[in-house]
Amino acid sequence: MATLAATGPAPAIAATGLRKAYGKQVVLDGIDLTVAAGTVFALLGPNGAGKTTTVRILATLLAADGGEARVCGHDLAREPGAVRAGIGVTGQFSAVDDLLSGRENLILMADLHHLGRREGRRRAADLLDRFDLTESGDRMTATYSGGMRRRLDLAMTLVGDPRVIFLDEPTAGLDPRSRRTMWRIVRDLVGGGVTVFLTTQYLEEADQLADRIAVLDQGKVVAEGTADELKRRIPGGHVRLRFADAAGLQAAARALAGASRDDEALALLVPTDGGVRSLKALLDRLDEASIVVEDLSVHTPDLDDVFLALTGPGNERGPGNERKDRAR
């Protein structure tokens, strides 16, 4: 594994060449990942891409067939106990005990972390308050809504005060309001210095939360960057210019070679990467030609476009209609 520069902070997660296969089926084909401390890192990809396998390996729940990784500064293979002491994991399905109350679930986790009776009860009360569960804390969790269960599940993950949290599709099946509540909680965690490694099927979620995003397809990282960097890689961005009359449209069409006309709407679509520099250059050309624009709007590809463009053959299936196999 490449060594970090002495002047730079150690990443929360650093993986090189991770591999995993089930027989002849290669799930992870030598992936590299680096996650800065105190950030949200999102891993996107269709079902079968290897997202959950990646989480399970980094969380010491599954052994890799090859490669190296360090989590919380500890070697995954040689120091799994130290890795586990510094992380928390919230899976796709809530791991709460329906026969216990929310408070009892949290106290059980505190007991497992050997916090002691008084500290465990204090920690449980603090987390119930933090996750807006105080009023329902003494109810059996079987009566909780999906959003409440997910909040409790994440609260249970925090009992041990982890530095890195793996969230594997944490808002799957939640309504929009509950999803946004979870987003707020994730932002608060990162604001407190926690690192969040997130897998999600909701591209808006990655756009809203992630400092960096990696796109995984067929066991390989096919792209990585900020949301804006990934969007700029995809063609289709354009500036829409609307004019007051046909004469203005005609003049602009002559000045801007390669633009597409919409005569009915008196509009011109000019290809662009959406950057400030290219937009300024376009406005300068219009100004030099003394062309007056009635209205201007910038249209850039979104993460849906990124997902569909980068996830290989059959990518029309999209994030909501994907293949399902054992490699998730």
N, C-alpha and C positions, 0 to 999 in steps of 0.2 A: 504494500500500500504506500502511496506517495506520502512523504512526511509534510506536515504543515510548516509554513514559515514561522519562525520563532516569534515574530512580532504580531501575528494574527491570533485571534481567539480560537480555541479548539471548537470544532463543530459539535453539535449535540449528537448527530448521527453521521457517520462516514462509512460508506460501503464501497467495496471494489470487487468487481467480477463475481457477484453472487450468482450461483447457479443452483437449479433444482430441477429434477426430472422424476417422473413416475414411470418407470420402465422406459419405453421409447418416446414417451411424451415429454418434451422439454417444456417446463413451465417458466423458468427464469433462465435466460441465456446470457449470463455474464453482465448483469446490470451494475452501474455505478451510481451512487447517490450521495450527496452532501447536503446536510440540513443545518443551517446556522442556528445557534442557540437563541431562544426567545422569539422564534418566528413560527408561522404556519406554513407547512409544506404540504401541498396537495398532490396525490397520485391519482391520475385519471386513466381510464381505459375501459374497454368493453369487458363483459364477463368472459373469463377465460384468459385474460391478459396476464394474470399473475399478481394482482393487487393484494388480495388477502394472503397469498403465500408469502409475499414480501413482508407484510406486517407480522405474520406468524414467525418468520425467521428472525426479524429484528427484535421481536419481543421474547425470544428464546423458547418459543412454543414448538418450533420445528427446526431441525438441523438442516443447514445448507449442504449441498453436495460439493460446493467449491466456492472460492472467494473468501474475502475477509471483511469484517465489519467491527466498528467500535461504536458503542452507544453509551452516552454519559461518560465518555472517556475510558471505558472498559472494553477489553477485547471480548467479542461475543462468544468465541469458542472456549477461551481459557478462563474467563471470569463471568460465567453466566449468572452466578449468584449476585455479584455486584451490579450487573446490568439490571436484574429484576428489582433490586432494592431502589433503583433510581427511576423506574418507569411505572406507568399505569396503562391498562389496556381496556378499552370499551369496544366490545364486538358489535356485530350487526344486530344481535338480539339481546334484549335486556336480560341481565343475569341476576335479577332480584328474586328473592324468595317470597312467593305469593302468600305463604302462611305466616309471614312476619309483617309487622308494621314498617313504615319507612324508617323510623327511629331505630327499631330493632335490627334492621338490615345494616344500618350504619354502625351500630354498636358491635354487631358481629364482626364486621370488617376491622373495627378498632381492636377487638380481641385478637384477631388473626395477626395484627401488626404489633401485638404485645404493648399496647399503649397504656394499659392500666385502667381500672374502673372509672376513676374520676376524670382522667384525661379523655377517655373514650366517650363518655357522656358529653363532656364539653365540646369535643370535636364534632359529635353527631349534631348537637344543637346548633353549632356554628354553620355546618353545612346545610342543614334544613333551612336555616334563615337565608343563607347565600343563594340557595336554589329555589326560593319562594315555595317551600314545602312545609313550613312550620305548622300551618293550620291543619294539614293532612298528615302530619308526621306520626300520629298515633293510630291512623287507620291502616287496616291490612292493605298491602300493595295490590292485592287482587282487585281492589276497587279503583285503582288509579287509571287515569287515561294514558294513552300511548305517550304523550308528551311528558307527563309526570313521571312515568316509568323511566324514560330516557334520561330525564334530569336526575332522578335518584341513582340510576346506573352510573352516571358520570360522577355524581357526588361520592358514591362508594369508591370509585377509582381514586379520588382525591384524598381519601382518609390517610393514606400513607405519604402524602405530600410529595408526589413524584415530580421530577424535573422534566421528564419527557412523557407525553401522553400519546398513545396510538388510538385514534378514533376511526374505526372501520365502518364507514357508512352510518354515521351516528344519527342522521335525521331520516333514514329510510322509513317511509310509511307515515311520517308526521304531516300534519296539516301545515299550511303556510305560517300561521301564527306561532305554532310550537317550533317550527324550523327557525324562525327569526329569533325566538327566545334562546335557542341553542347557539345561534350565531353570536348573540350578545355575550353568552357565557364563555364561548371560545375566545372572543376578543378580550374579555376581562382576564382570562387565564394567561394569555400571552402578554397582556399589559403588566402582569405580575411576574414575568420572567420565565413562564413555562413554555416549553417547546411543544408544538402540536404537529403530529404527523397524521394527515387526514386522507382517507380514501372516500370518494363520493361518486354517486351517479348523477348528482345535480350539478350541472356545469355553472349555474348561477352561484351556487355555494362556493365553488372554487374561486370564481371571479370576485366574490364579496370578501372572502376570508384570506386567501393564500398570498403570501409574499412571493413564493415561487411555486411553479407547477411543473410536474413531469408527466408526460404522456407515455403510457406503457401499452405496447401492443405486441402480441405473440411472443411475450417473454423478453422484449427488448425495450429500452427507453428510446423512443423515436423522436422526442423533442423535449426540451426543458427551457424554462425561462419565466419571466413574469407574465402575467396575463396579457399585458400590452405587447410584450415582445412576441409572444406566440401568435397573437392576432395579426401582427404585421407580417408574419411569414406567409399568410394565406392571401391569395389574390382575391379581388372582388371589391376592395375598398374604392369608393368614389366620392366626388363632391357633386352635389346636385345644385345646379344654377337655374333659377327661374327668372324669366324676363317679362317685362311689361307688354311687349308686343313682338310680332314676328320679325321685325327689322332688327331688334336687339338680339334675338336668337340667331338670326342669319349671320350677323356680324361676329358673334361669339364663335359660331361653328367654323367660320373661316379662320379665326385667330387661334383656335384650339384644335389642332389636328389630332385625330384619334378619339375625339369625344363622340358620344352617342346622343342622337337627337330624339326628343319626344315633342313632336310638333303640336300635338293636341294640348299638352300641358305647358307649352312654351318653355320647355326645360331642356337642359343639356347635362349629360352625365359624364364627368371627367374622371378617368382613372387616377387614383392616388394611393399612397401608402398610409395616408392619414396623419403624417407627421407635420409639425409646425412649419418646417422648412419648405416642404413641397406646397403647403397651403399658401404660404407667403409668396412663393414664386408664381403661383397661379393668379393671385390677386394683383401682383405686379404686372403680369402680362395683360390682364384685363384693364388695368389703369393706363398702361402705355397705349393701348388701343382705344382708350376713351369709351369703354363699354360699361354701361350702367346695369348692375344686377339688382333685380327686385328682391330676391330672396336667395339665401345660400344655406345649405345644410351638408354636414359631413357624415358619411355612412361608412363604417368600418366593419369587418367581419367580427363575429362574436365567438365565444368558446364553442358553441355548437358547430360553427363552420370549421374551427380548428380540429375538433374531435372527428368530424366526418372526413376531413381531408387527410388526417394523419393515421387513422386506424385501419389502414389496409383494405384488402379485397372484401367486398360485401359490406363496406362501411355505411351503406344506406340504412343498415339496421339501427344505427344510432344508439344513444345511451339508454333509451327506454324500451328497446326491442332487440335485445342482444342474445347471442348464443349462450347456452348454459352448459358448463361441463365441470368436471372435478377440479380443474386447475384454478378456480377462483381463489 
